[in-house]
Amino acid sequence: MCTSTKAKLISKCLQLATLLEVSIDKPGNVTFNLGFEGTRSEHFLASAVAAADWFEQAARRGIAVLKCEKPPANIAVGSLIQKCVRSIISWQHGGNTLFGTVLLLMPMAAAAGMTPVSFNTCIEPDALRRNLACVLESTTARDAVYLYEAVRLANPGGLNRVSDFDVNDPASKKRILRENVSLLHIFKISANYDSISREWATNFNVTFTEAFPLMAKQLSEKKPLNVAVVNTYLHILSNHPDTLIARKVGAEKALEVSKLATHVLQLGSIETSEGAVAAREFDVYLRQHGNALNPGTTADLTAAALAVCILGGFRP
């Protein structure tokens, strides 16, 4: 498979993951029927279109690493994230839509480029994860600076001040360069209070050991896509209190939301009439206070699991 064809394949897989994620009615998230003030489904759709070119660029750079044409550090994943965020902002007026998802899928695109494609255009998940570790470990201080610029552009909710390398402190970027602090190290610092950071710090542990296996199993059992995605989403939320909610309204409220997700799962989720009622009630509860209880980070992790499934050959 030539470079162009493979890069486009990877980009299409990741774009499809973002489109499918927003198309499923997951409790508390933006859906085709319900949005938040100023942010609706069309903003997510436009963002997915804007991100596609940058996923392709990341895949091309990964392919160059596979061909020994450049070292992994030259992928410059931080720059790709920053440029992708800038493009997303220019394509829609709904604010921060896919920032967390881009943080997860951009290095995955590069890792997919580094991974051979099988005869049936599939990318094997274990090999993908091995190469993902290489991408993450090869990030540089320059990548970290680009990430800080991307955060400023996206302006994600719930950003509180922290004691070390605060993204709100203009001096942080100079210190990162002076001390040669890699992007991976920055994510390790914030891993205890941010699930996206924790994925980077653990080589996408939740994605590859929990979310993807569950989603893949349910899809292999021929369950409808919406069932597999909602069940995976609720499973993640049940086991991992959403850190976006925690940053906005506190860890106690995030834990309460996780317990409610567990309750919905125990009733059978949307596969039973009782579970479906509980899921609708859960959705109403999460929307009572604007988007303060939006499990946005959980949605990002769900998109990452979808991406691994699609790269592995799943087609809706």
C-alpha positions as CSV (number, residue, x, y, z in Angstrom):
1,M,0.0,0.0,0.0
2,C,1.5,3.4,-1.0
3,T,2.0,6.2,1.5
4,S,-0.8,8.3,0.3
5,T,-3.4,5.5,0.3
6,K,-2.4,4.3,3.8
7,A,-2.4,7.8,5.2
8,K,-5.8,8.5,3.8
9,L,-7.1,5.2,5.1
10,I,-5.9,6.0,8.6
11,S,-7.4,9.5,8.5
12,K,-10.7,8.2,7.3
13,C,-10.8,5.7,10.2
14,L,-10.2,8.4,12.8
15,Q,-12.6,10.8,11.2
16,L,-15.2,8.1,11.2
17,A,-14.6,7.4,14.9
18,T,-15.2,11.1,15.7
19,L,-18.4,11.2,13.6
20,L,-19.8,8.0,15.1
21,E,-19.0,9.1,18.6
22,V,-21.2,12.2,18.4
23,S,-23.9,10.3,16.5
24,I,-24.7,8.0,19.4
25,D,-27.1,9.2,22.1
26,K,-24.8,8.9,25.1
27,P,-26.2,10.3,28.4
28,G,-25.0,13.9,29.1
29,N,-23.3,14.5,25.8
30,V,-24.1,16.6,22.7
31,T,-26.3,14.5,20.4
32,F,-28.1,15.2,17.1
33,N,-31.3,15.9,19.2
34,L,-29.8,17.8,22.2
35,G,-26.9,20.2,22.5
36,F,-25.5,22.7,25.0
37,E,-25.7,26.4,24.9
38,G,-23.7,27.5,21.9
39,T,-22.5,24.0,21.1
40,R,-24.5,21.6,18.9
41,S,-23.9,18.4,16.8
42,E,-23.1,20.4,13.7
43,H,-20.1,21.9,15.4
44,F,-18.8,18.5,16.1
45,L,-19.4,17.4,12.6
46,A,-17.5,20.4,11.2
47,S,-14.7,19.7,13.6
48,A,-14.3,16.2,12.4
49,V,-14.0,17.4,8.9
50,A,-11.4,20.0,10.0
51,A,-9.3,17.4,11.9
52,A,-9.1,14.9,9.0
53,D,-6.2,16.6,7.1
54,W,-4.1,16.7,10.3
55,F,-4.8,13.0,11.1
56,E,-3.5,12.3,7.6
57,Q,-0.4,14.4,8.2
58,A,0.3,12.5,11.4
59,A,-0.1,9.2,9.6
60,R,2.3,10.3,6.8
61,R,4.9,11.2,9.4
62,G,4.4,7.8,11.1
63,I,4.8,6.1,7.7
64,A,8.1,8.0,7.2
65,V,9.3,6.6,10.6
66,L,8.3,3.1,9.5
67,K,10.4,3.5,6.3
68,C,13.3,4.9,8.4
69,E,13.1,8.2,6.6
70,K,12.9,10.2,9.8
71,P,13.2,9.6,13.6
72,P,10.1,9.4,15.8
73,A,10.9,12.8,17.4
74,N,10.4,14.4,14.0
75,I,6.7,13.5,14.0
76,A,6.2,16.7,16.0
77,V,2.9,15.6,17.4
78,G,2.5,18.7,19.5
79,S,2.7,20.9,16.4
80,L,0.1,18.7,14.7
81,I,-2.2,19.0,17.6
82,Q,-1.9,22.8,17.7
83,K,-2.5,23.1,13.9
84,C,-5.5,20.8,14.1
85,V,-7.0,22.8,16.9
86,R,-6.6,26.0,15.0
87,S,-8.2,24.4,12.0
88,I,-11.2,23.2,14.1
89,I,-11.7,26.6,15.5
90,S,-11.8,28.1,12.0
91,W,-14.4,25.6,10.7
92,Q,-17.1,26.2,13.4
93,H,-18.4,28.6,16.0
94,G,-19.3,26.1,18.7
95,G,-16.2,26.5,20.9
96,N,-14.1,23.6,22.2
97,T,-15.5,20.4,20.6
98,L,-12.8,17.8,19.9
99,F,-9.8,18.9,21.9
100,G,-9.6,15.9,24.2
101,T,-10.3,13.6,21.3
102,V,-7.6,15.2,19.2
103,L,-5.1,14.7,22.1
104,L,-5.9,11.0,21.9
105,L,-6.2,10.4,18.2
106,M,-3.3,12.5,16.9
107,P,-0.6,10.3,18.4
108,M,-2.7,7.2,17.4
109,A,-2.7,8.4,13.8
110,A,1.1,8.6,13.8
111,A,1.4,5.2,15.5
112,A,-1.0,3.7,12.9
113,G,1.3,5.1,10.2
114,M,4.2,3.3,11.9
115,T,2.2,0.0,11.9
116,P,2.0,-2.4,8.9
117,V,-1.4,-2.8,7.4
118,S,-2.6,-6.4,6.9
119,F,-4.0,-7.7,3.6
120,N,-7.5,-6.8,4.6
121,T,-6.5,-3.2,5.5
122,C,-6.5,-3.8,9.2
123,I,-4.1,-2.4,11.8
124,E,-3.5,-4.9,14.6
125,P,-4.2,-3.3,18.1
126,D,-1.2,-4.7,20.0
127,A,1.2,-3.5,17.3
128,L,-0.6,-0.2,17.2
129,R,-0.1,0.2,21.0
130,R,3.6,-0.7,20.8
131,N,4.2,2.0,18.2
132,L,2.0,4.4,20.2
133,A,4.4,4.0,23.1
134,C,7.2,5.0,20.8
135,V,5.4,8.1,19.6
136,L,4.6,9.2,23.2
137,E,8.1,8.6,24.5
138,S,9.7,10.5,21.5
139,T,7.9,13.8,22.2
140,T,10.0,16.9,22.9
141,A,9.9,20.1,24.8
142,R,8.9,21.9,21.6
143,D,5.9,19.5,21.4
144,A,4.9,20.6,25.0
145,V,5.1,24.2,24.0
146,Y,2.8,23.6,21.0
147,L,0.4,21.8,23.3
148,Y,0.2,24.9,25.6
149,E,-0.6,27.0,22.6
150,A,-3.3,24.5,21.6
151,V,-4.8,24.7,25.1
152,R,-4.9,28.5,24.8
153,L,-6.7,28.2,21.4
154,A,-9.2,25.6,22.5
155,N,-9.9,27.1,25.9
156,P,-11.3,23.9,27.4
157,G,-13.5,24.1,30.5
158,G,-12.5,23.5,34.1
159,L,-8.8,24.6,33.8
160,N,-7.7,25.3,37.3
161,R,-4.4,26.7,38.3
162,V,-1.7,24.1,39.3
163,S,1.5,24.4,41.2
164,D,3.9,23.2,38.4
165,F,4.0,24.1,34.7
166,D,0.6,25.8,34.9
167,V,-0.8,26.2,31.5
168,N,-2.2,29.6,32.5
169,D,1.3,30.9,33.4
170,P,3.1,32.6,30.4
171,A,6.4,31.7,32.0
172,S,5.7,27.9,31.8
173,K,6.6,27.7,28.1
174,K,10.0,29.3,28.6
175,R,10.7,27.0,31.6
176,I,9.7,23.9,29.5
177,L,12.2,24.8,26.8
178,R,14.9,25.8,29.3
179,E,14.5,22.5,31.3
180,N,13.9,20.4,28.2
181,V,10.6,19.0,29.6
182,S,8.9,16.6,27.1
183,L,5.2,16.6,26.3
184,L,4.9,13.1,27.8
185,H,6.5,14.4,31.0
186,I,3.9,17.2,31.1
187,F,1.1,14.7,30.8
188,K,2.7,12.6,33.6
189,I,2.6,15.6,35.9
190,S,-1.1,16.1,35.3
191,A,-2.1,12.4,35.2
192,N,-3.5,12.4,38.8
193,Y,-6.3,14.8,37.9
194,D,-6.9,14.4,34.2
195,S,-7.9,11.2,32.4
196,I,-6.5,12.3,29.0
197,S,-3.1,12.9,30.6
198,R,-3.4,9.6,32.4
199,E,-3.9,7.9,29.1
200,W,-0.7,9.4,27.7
201,A,1.2,8.5,30.9
202,T,0.0,4.9,30.8
203,N,0.3,4.3,27.0
204,F,-3.5,4.5,26.7
205,N,-4.3,1.9,29.4
206,V,-8.1,2.5,29.6
207,T,-8.4,2.6,25.9
208,F,-6.6,-0.7,25.2
209,T,-7.3,-2.8,28.3
210,E,-10.9,-1.8,29.1
211,A,-12.7,0.3,26.5
212,F,-11.6,-1.3,23.2
213,P,-11.9,-4.9,24.4
214,L,-15.4,-4.4,25.6
215,M,-16.5,-2.5,22.5
216,A,-14.9,-5.1,20.2
217,K,-16.5,-8.0,22.0
218,Q,-19.9,-6.5,21.8
219,L,-19.5,-5.7,18.1
220,S,-18.3,-9.2,17.5
221,E,-21.5,-10.4,19.1
222,K,-23.4,-8.4,16.5
223,K,-24.8,-6.0,19.0
224,P,-26.0,-2.7,17.4
225,L,-23.3,0.0,17.3
226,N,-25.3,2.3,19.5
227,V,-25.6,-0.4,22.2
228,A,-21.9,-1.2,22.0
229,V,-20.9,2.4,22.2
230,V,-23.3,3.3,25.1
231,N,-22.3,0.3,27.1
232,T,-18.6,1.1,26.7
233,Y,-19.2,4.7,27.5
234,L,-21.1,3.8,30.7
235,H,-18.5,1.2,31.6
236,I,-15.7,3.8,31.4
237,L,-17.8,6.4,33.4
238,S,-18.6,3.8,36.0
239,N,-15.0,2.8,36.6
240,H,-13.4,6.2,36.1
241,P,-15.1,9.3,37.4
242,D,-15.0,11.9,34.7
243,T,-12.2,14.4,35.3
244,L,-13.9,17.2,33.4
245,I,-16.8,17.0,35.8
246,A,-14.4,16.8,38.7
247,R,-12.6,20.0,37.6
248,K,-15.8,21.9,37.1
249,V,-17.8,20.9,40.1
250,G,-15.7,18.7,42.3
251,A,-14.6,15.1,42.8
252,E,-17.6,14.2,44.9
253,K,-20.0,15.1,42.2
254,A,-18.0,13.2,39.6
255,L,-18.1,10.1,41.9
256,E,-21.9,10.5,42.2
257,V,-22.2,10.5,38.4
258,S,-20.1,7.4,38.2
259,K,-22.4,5.6,40.7
260,L,-25.4,6.5,38.6
261,A,-23.7,5.1,35.5
262,T,-23.1,1.9,37.4
263,H,-26.8,1.8,38.3
264,V,-27.8,2.1,34.6
265,L,-25.5,-0.7,33.7
266,Q,-26.8,-2.9,36.5
267,L,-30.3,-2.5,35.0
268,G,-29.1,-3.7,31.7
269,S,-28.3,-0.3,30.1
270,I,-30.2,0.4,26.9
271,E,-30.6,-3.3,26.2
272,T,-33.5,-3.6,28.6
273,S,-36.7,-1.6,29.0
274,E,-35.8,-0.8,32.7
275,G,-32.2,0.1,31.8
276,A,-33.4,2.3,28.9
277,V,-35.7,4.3,31.2
278,A,-32.8,4.7,33.7
279,A,-30.5,5.9,30.9
280,R,-33.0,8.5,29.9
281,E,-33.4,9.7,33.5
282,F,-29.6,9.8,33.8
283,D,-29.4,11.9,30.7
284,V,-32.0,14.4,32.1
285,Y,-30.1,14.6,35.4
286,L,-26.8,15.3,33.7
287,R,-28.4,18.2,31.7
288,Q,-30.0,19.9,34.7
289,H,-27.2,22.4,35.1
290,G,-26.1,23.3,31.6
291,N,-23.1,21.3,30.7
292,A,-21.4,21.3,34.1
293,L,-22.1,17.5,34.4
294,N,-21.1,16.7,30.8
295,P,-18.9,13.6,30.9
296,G,-16.8,15.0,28.1
297,T,-13.6,13.2,29.0
298,T,-15.5,9.9,29.0
299,A,-16.7,10.7,25.5
300,D,-13.1,11.3,24.4
301,L,-12.1,7.9,25.7
302,T,-15.0,6.3,23.9
303,A,-13.9,7.9,20.6
304,A,-10.4,6.4,21.2
305,A,-11.9,2.9,21.6
306,L,-14.0,3.4,18.5
307,A,-10.8,4.5,16.6
308,V,-9.0,1.3,17.6
309,C,-12.0,-0.8,16.5
310,I,-12.2,1.0,13.1
311,L,-8.4,0.8,12.5
312,G,-8.7,-2.9,13.3
313,G,-11.3,-3.4,10.6
314,F,-14.7,-2.7,12.0
315,R,-17.1,-1.0,9.6
316,P,-20.6,0.1,10.5
